[in-house]
Amino acid sequence: MLPLEGLLEEAHVGALAGGKLALGDVKGVPAGKYAKAALEKLGLWASVEKSLAQSENVRAALALVARGEARLGIVYATDAKAEPKVEVAAVFPEDSHPPIVYPAAVISSSTNPDSQAFVTYLSSARAQEIFLAQGFTILK
């Protein structure tokens, strides 16, 4: 795996080879927002901005790379793991973007009798095994 900075510094002079960098729309897709934040923090945004292929969601960005329509892509590690046609080339430093979290709660107006059981299950050992197997990190 290449250091991210080196990979993307090369991207604007050769690694993209005139191709595209796929990512979720930076204005509305969370993964796109995280990608932009990381690229800005690393001082790389301006060098890749004109090569972007922005998509409606992270799986669409992943599909562009899997089909060879984009040379590189920025997606969640869990999505990359699910696509056998892609390989993770680099990972953003953890401090280069806001923390990525998936909160779950029962809203006070919920009338679904199963909602609390579902949220409780998400904290169970079995659910945590599933999350870990899919590449997620469990916060304590």
VOLO-983229 format. One line per 2 residues: for each residue z negated, y negated, x negated of N, C-alpha, C. Coordinates in steps of 0.05 Angstrom, whole numbers. Layout:
% VOLO-983229
Z Y X Z Y X Z Y X | ... $
***
This chain:
% VOLO-983229
0 24 -17 0 0 0 0 -25 -18 | 17 -43 -12 19 -68 -27 -2 -88 -19 $
-11 -106 -38 -28 -127 -29 -12 -145 -9 | -25 -153 12 -11 -168 33 2 -193 23 $
-13 -208 6 -2 -233 -4 24 -228 -18 | 25 -208 -36 49 -202 -51 72 -194 -33 $
66 -177 -13 87 -168 5 100 -191 20 | 83 -209 31 95 -231 47 106 -253 29 $
96 -257 5 108 -276 -12 137 -267 -19 | 140 -241 -24 166 -229 -28 183 -232 -3 $
171 -230 20 186 -229 45 204 -253 48 | 194 -277 41 211 -300 44 232 -303 23 $
231 -287 2 252 -289 -19 268 -263 -22 | 260 -242 -8 275 -217 -12 268 -193 5 $
242 -189 10 234 -164 24 245 -164 53 | 248 -186 65 260 -187 92 290 -184 91 $
301 -190 68 330 -186 64 347 -197 87 | 339 -221 96 354 -233 118 346 -222 145 $
327 -203 145 318 -191 170 296 -206 183 | 284 -194 203 263 -207 219 235 -196 214 $
216 -212 220 188 -204 219 178 -204 248 | 174 -180 259 166 -177 287 136 -181 291 $
129 -195 312 101 -198 319 100 -207 348 | 77 -205 360 73 -215 388 76 -246 388 $
84 -256 411 88 -285 414 62 -299 405 | 64 -318 387 41 -331 375 28 -351 395 $
41 -357 417 29 -375 437 14 -360 459 | 19 -334 463 6 -321 485 -3 -293 481 $
6 -280 460 -2 -252 455 -24 -252 435 | -47 -240 441 -70 -240 422 -62 -231 394 $
-47 -210 391 -39 -200 364 -22 -221 350 | -6 -236 365 10 -257 353 -7 -280 344 $
-27 -287 360 -45 -308 352 -61 -301 327 | -70 -276 325 -85 -267 301 -66 -268 277 $
-41 -259 281 -22 -258 259 -17 -287 249 | -12 -305 267 -7 -333 258 -32 -344 243 $
-56 -339 254 -80 -349 241 -82 -338 212 | -76 -312 209 -78 -300 183 -57 -311 164 $
-33 -313 174 -11 -324 157 -17 -352 148 | -28 -368 167 -35 -396 160 -57 -396 139 $
-78 -380 143 -100 -379 124 -91 -371 97 | -72 -353 95 -61 -343 70 -40 -361 58 $
-33 -383 73 -13 -402 63 16 -391 64 | 21 -372 83 47 -359 84 63 -366 109 $
51 -380 128 64 -385 154 91 -399 150 | 92 -420 135 116 -436 132 139 -419 120 $
132 -400 103 153 -385 89 165 -363 107 | 151 -355 128 162 -334 146 168 -343 174 $
160 -368 181 164 -377 209 192 -375 219 | 212 -381 202 240 -380 211 251 -352 214 $
236 -332 204 245 -304 205 232 -288 228 | 217 -302 245 201 -287 265 219 -277 288 $
211 -253 297 222 -242 322 197 -238 339 | 192 -258 356 168 -257 373 173 -241 398 $
154 -225 406 158 -208 429 136 -212 450 | 140 -200 473 121 -204 496 95 -188 493 $
94 -169 474 69 -155 469 71 -141 442 | 49 -130 433 48 -118 406 64 -93 405 $
65 -77 426 81 -53 426 111 -59 425 | 120 -81 437 148 -89 435 154 -96 406 $
136 -110 392 140 -117 364 142 -92 347 | 124 -73 353 124 -47 339 151 -33 343 $
161 -33 368 186 -20 374 210 -32 358 | 209 -58 354 230 -71 338 231 -60 310 $
208 -55 299 206 -44 272 215 -15 272 | 204 0 291 210 29 293 240 34 296 $
254 16 310 283 19 315 299 7 292 | 287 -6 273 301 -18 251 313 -45 258 $
304 -57 280 315 -83 288 300 -106 274 | 276 -100 263 261 -119 247 253 -104 222 $
254 -118 200 249 -106 174 219 -101 170 | 202 -119 180 173 -117 178 161 -126 205 $
136 -118 209 123 -126 233 93 -130 228 | 81 -145 245 52 -149 244 41 -139 271 $
26 -117 270 15 -105 294 -14 -96 288 | -28 -88 309 -55 -76 304 -51 -50 290 $
-70 -43 273 -70 -17 259 -70 6 278 | -84 3 301 -84 25 320 -57 30 333 $
-41 9 337 -14 12 347 4 24 326 | 2 15 301 18 26 280 13 56 277 $
-12 64 280 -19 92 277 -6 109 299 | 0 97 321 12 112 343 42 116 341 $
55 102 322 84 103 320 92 117 294 | 102 142 296 109 157 272 132 146 255 $
147 128 267 170 117 252 164 93 235 | 138 85 234 131 62 218 109 70 198 $
107 55 177 87 59 156 73 33 152 | 47 34 149 31 10 143 36 2 114 $
46 -21 110 52 -31 83 30 -48 72 | 14 -61 89 -7 -79 80 -26 -85 104 $
-49 -94 97 -69 -101 118 -80 -129 112 | -82 -145 133 -94 -172 129 -123 -170 120 $
-132 -188 103 -160 -189 96 -176 -195 121 | -199 -182 124 -215 -185 148 -222 -214 154 $
-226 -230 134 -234 -258 138 -210 -277 142 | -186 -266 146 -163 -284 148 -156 -291 177 $
-171 -280 196 -166 -285 225 -192 -282 240 | -194 -292 264 -218 -288 280 -223 -258 285 $
-248 -250 289 -254 -222 294 -239 -212 319 | -229 -187 317 -215 -175 340 -235 -157 354 $
-242 -164 379 -261 -148 394 -250 -143 422 | -259 -121 433 -252 -114 461 -277 -111 477 $
-286 -133 489 -311 -132 505 -306 -118 532 | -328 -106 541 -327 -93 568 -353 -99 582 $
-351 -105 608 -374 -111 624 -367 -108 653 | -387 -104 669 -384 -103 698 -388 -131 708 $
-368 -141 723 -371 -168 733 -390 -168 757 | -404 -190 761 -425 -191 781 -414 -187 809 $
-389 -193 815 -378 -189 842 -365 -162 846 | -368 -144 826 -355 -118 829 -368 -102 852 $
-350 -89 868 -360 -71 889 -352 -43 883 | -341 -38 860 -333 -11 852 -358 5 843 $
-364 26 857 -388 41 850 -387 55 823 | -362 58 812 -359 72 786 -358 53 762 $
-359 27 767 -355 8 745 -377 10 724 | -402 12 732 -424 14 712 -423 40 697 $
-416 62 711 -414 88 698 -392 87 676 | -370 74 683 -348 71 663 -357 56 639 $
-369 33 643 -379 17 620 -399 33 604 | -416 47 617 -436 64 603 -421 85 586 $
-401 98 598 -386 118 584 -373 106 558 | -363 82 559 -350 70 536 -369 68 512 $
-395 69 517 -415 68 496 -425 96 488 | -415 116 501 -424 143 495 -413 154 469 $
-426 175 459 -417 188 434 -389 198 437 | -382 210 459 -355 221 463 -334 199 463 $
-339 177 477 -320 155 477 -317 143 448 | -339 141 434 -338 131 407 -321 150 389 $
-323 175 392 -307 195 377 -277 189 383 | -270 185 408 -243 179 416 -233 153 403 $
-249 132 405 -242 106 393 -237 109 363 | -255 123 349 -253 127 320 -228 143 313 $
-222 163 329 -198 180 324 -172 164 327 | -173 143 344 -150 125 348 -149 102 329 $
-168 100 310 -167 80 290 -184 55 295 | -200 55 317 -216 33 323 -242 34 307 $
-255 11 303 -281 9 290 -301 5 312 | -323 18 310 -345 16 330 -365 -5 320 $
-369 -25 336 -389 -46 330 -416 -37 341 | -436 -42 326 -463 -34 334 -479 -59 343 $
***
